[in-house]
Amino acid sequence: MREYLGPFYLGPNETANNGIYLGDCRTLAKAIPDESVDLVFTDPVYDHIDDYRWLAETAARILRPDRACLAWYGGPALARIHDEMSKALTWVWQLNYTVPAKANKLIGYNIFTWTTPCLWFRKGNGFPIERIPDTYIGRKPPAGGHKWNKNPGVIAYWLRAFVPAGAIVLDPFTGGGTVPAVCKMLGRRYLAFEIEPDVAHTARDRVRNTQPPLFVPEPEQAALWET
């Protein structure tokens, strides 16, 4: 049975898009109904401050009350992004993802970053549905994917923590499609946008080749998503 969010098919479905749509998210998101999404989880281009501003404004409109917006970030403009997103949403915490004994040099600042931060904002007063640490320790993303891919393990961990099976997740900057693929694995419904045709095609193939769940994994099975 096809499921819709406004004019969009939600993924996974029988269409070739698998819930991933080609186009500018700023235009496409206008068709999403107010208060119809359970979680926004995405990875914008880190130095595009206007994208974070737009993301917060859009999330404030489309999120149901007491729901979260998770946005990956890395770089020196954190204070500016925090200020811009706080105009539309409420700041909660900085979640982190790290790989043991692996550091990435932040060029120009003479420091090494041990974590990749994910900014947690919310609409209203909602909390995760289960307790989580603020830092997830996992493995590097699998080779051969989009250059900014995150490891499916951390995506799965936070998806389970913030929304139950059947919830609707929006990823407006989907890139290689990690969030949609993990949503399909975990039985979450999703809507995703990507502006680059080749990248969108790759993301759709990835989701199409992802198996839906036979069961919803328990926390102790999180390591399965690292492979």
Steps between C-alpha positions, in 0.01 A plus 500: 500500500635842408539754779518873439632810673332782312575426132796271577513123523662393822777242473533215468236454233459340161610806303851548364554799728478300822400821677805692371418801282726698270497877542574794726376422850398863552245463220394141564447546874234765442259216414550318831193552723538681831569284805523176303860380566632318807875563458727709278841330470743637244854600403517848339812648342683624807595848379154582360362695795185592307418130460499455878280808539257365241511154658398633842220713358367209295528256790306738723215488248490133401595324825227373724505654851781383727708347219870532418724633226847341476754671275859391448767767514878539504703819491563835664159666441314308771406815694345660191304186414381469858379860500321466166326170579403622847280767342254229393572198723615431854861391552540184709841333469796410282514130418827357374626219282858378523728226377752362755863602447418695186534879477440733210704817471298819482703691243598852602436469873785267600271265690369147456131424528412170667126530448248600236224701669128469436293794621179410683223760484136443574154645450335518838620286789552149363769255606632173352283197563797320658811611687812550291858614565595828335789332315472199271821303446496306176690416186589698190231517229515216247726563201361584159210722604434873479801697624308644796328175603455431868516150639160324494559391860475848647203587279318185616585567865355850501201414283395234750551745785294783355211339311314167508436267210257651251605860569564741212858627459603784268853528357510808274874472422517126453825462303579130469177397670626365834202630698239357256682168482511465878137609526411214268706258712326614818144532373482881513327685216703771329504786253833616356618768257821529298595773252771314304358253243787250514503502880123455516524205260765336720290558812194346337699194397635467850154505653361269234768246590447536875297226663200595715500370858397153602491641852587829670851467651557532871777731631741213561479414129625844392835355390320329212450838337874574506578243233 
